[in-house]
Amino acid sequence: MCGVCLVLGGAYLLSDTERVLLSRLVYNAVPLHQPLFYYVALALMIIGLLVLALSVFGCYAVQVENSCLVALYLFILLVVLLAESVFGILTAICPEYMGLKMENEDVTDQWQRNYGVPGREQYTAAIDLAQTKFECCGINSGKDFMTSWWRLRELAAPNLLVPLSCCHPDPKNPDQSFLDPQPLNETLCQDKQPDNYILARYTEVRGSAKMLNEIRIIR
């Protein structure tokens, strides 16, 4: 049953495309080609299949009453248990390498270095999804984008101070995609005066806190 649960859990996680994409925002010491949860889902399914294979092997060893096969089964089972213990210890000692510990400064710096940069389209989409889903703009505020490479390298359109995903959506388009947001009032959203843009731009700080909690592996 354990193996089946792992396989099903991995398949379910892999099918949750939004959560997988959001995991791209998890700070990782080692750069990954795909979002973190993509590898987690594959790992769960592989481990589940190995557990199932090991269970079948154990049943076969007992059925044929071969002491060598039984000993091999017990040895492999011990190795698996030790591997799980080592993983648990590393998670407790070095959570930052497992994506379990995220500092506000690290995430903000990562956003500023990756958003809108050519070759970082997946990361850009993850940020747009997070801002649309949690109704926030940046980690601390929309000012995070003013010092981002997106702005400093002039990768943004001249009239954009913040991404369109920071803007309140047009209620006429309830099913709009975060990949192509349609602002309710783009001009007001991009206004420099707080009294003006607050009417058309996400400014809820708690939204950023919810987003940070969501993209952690352990919540």
N, C-alpha and C positions, 0 to 999 in steps of 0.2 A: 504493500500500500504506500509506503514511503516513497518508493521510486515513481509510482504513478502520480502521486501528489506533486512531486518535483517537476515531472514532465508537464503536467497540466498547468502548474503555477508558472513555469517558464513560458509556455505557449500563451497563457493569458496575459502575462506582462508584455510579451512581444507584440501582441495584438493591440495593446493600449498605446497607440502611436503618439498621443499627446504627452503621456507620461515619459515615454522613451525620449521624445524630442526635448522635453524639459530637462532631462538628465544631462543633456549637453552642457547645461549651465553649471553643473557641479564642478567645483574646482578640483583639478587633478594635477598631481605633481608630474605625472608622465602624460604627455599629449596622446590622445586617442583618436583613431580615424573615424570611429562611430560613437554615438552617445553611450554613456556608461551602462545604462539599463539594457542596451542591446546585447552587450557582452554578459551582463548578469543573467539575462533571459536564456541565452545560449548555454551558459555554464550550468544553470539549473536543469535544463533539458538533458545535457550531456551527463551530468551527475546522476540524474534520475534513470537514464538508460543504463548507466553502469551499475547502479544499485539493482535494477531489475535483472540484468545479466548475472550479477553476483548471486542474487537470490536463486535463480534457476540453476546456476552452477552448484550452489550449496545443496539444493534439493537432489540434484543428480549424484553428488558425491555421497550423500547419505543413502540414497536408493541403491547404489551399486556396492555400498559398504567397503569403499576403498579408503583406507586410512591415510594414504598419501594425498589423495584429493581433498579429504576432510581437513588435513593439516594445512594444505595450500589455501583452502577457503578461509580458515581461521586466520591465517597470516595476512591475506588480502584484507579481511575485515578489520584486523588490527591496524593496518596501514591507513585505511580509510578513516578510522576513528582518530588516529594520531593527526592526520591531515586536517580534519575538522577542528581539533583542539588547537593546532598551530594557527589556523585561520582566525579562531576566536580570540586567541591571545594577541595576535598582531592587530586585530581590530580594536582591542582595548588599549594597546600600547601606542599604536600609530594610527589613530582614526583619520588623520588628514590624508593619508595615502589610500584610504578606502572610500573617500568622499563623505565621511561621516562628520567631519569637522570643517566648518566653513566660516571664515572671518569676513566681516562686511567689507574690509579694505581689499581683500583678495578678489572677492566677487566683483566689486566696483571696478577695480583695475582691469579685470578680465573683460568686463563689458566694454570699457573704454578702448581697449586694444583690439577688439574683435568685431564690434558691431559695424556693419556696412562695409567692411574691408573685403576686397576681392579675394575669393578663395575661402571665405568664411560664411558662405551663404547659409549653411545649416545652423551655425551659431546665431546668425542674424534672425533667422526664422524662429529659433527658440526664444530669443528675447521678445520678438513681436508677439509670439504666442503668450508668453508670461505676462506681458503688459496688457494684452487684450483680456486674458482670462482673469487676472487678479486686479484689473483696473488701477494700475499704477504706472508711474513714469520714471524710469531709472531705479537705482537702489535707494538713494537718499531723496532725490528729486530730479526734475527735468534738467537741472543744471549739470548733472553728471555728463550729459551729452555735449555740453559746451566745450569740455576739455577732452573729448574723445577724438580718436583718429578720424572718425567719420566726419567731424567738423573741421579739425585742424588740417587735415589733408584735402579738404574741400571735396570729399566724396559725396556729400549730401547736396541736394538741390539748393540753390542760393536762398530760396524762400523758406527753407526748413530749419527751425531751431531745435526741434525734437522730432522723432519719428512719427509717422501718421498713426502708429499703433498706440501712441500716447493720447490721441484725441478721442473725445466722446464719439461713438459711432452713430451713423444715421439710422434712426429707428425704422426707416423705410426699407432697410436692408438687414433684417434680423439674422439672416443666414450667411452674412458676409464672412469671407475667409480672412484670417489674420495675415495671410500672405498678400492680400490686397484690400486693406482697410479703407472704408469710405467715411471720412469724418463728417460730423454733423455741420461743423463750421470750421473749415480749415484755416481761414484767415484769422479768426479769433483764437484758435488753438495755437497758432504760431506767433501771436502777439507777444511783445516783450514785457508788457505791463501785467503784473500779477492780478490786478483787479479785473483785467479783461480776459486773460487766458484761463483763469480759474473757472470760467463759465463753460469752457469747451475742452479743457484738458484734464486728464487724471492727475490729481495731486494728493490722493489719499496715501499717507505714509504707511498705514496698517496694511495696505495692499502689498507693499514690498515685503513686509514681515511675513505675510501669508505665503508669498511667493518663495521666500527663502526657506520656509519650513517645508513647502511642497517639494522642492528640488533636492532636499536631503534624502539620503537613502533610508536612514532611520529617523522616523518622525515621532 
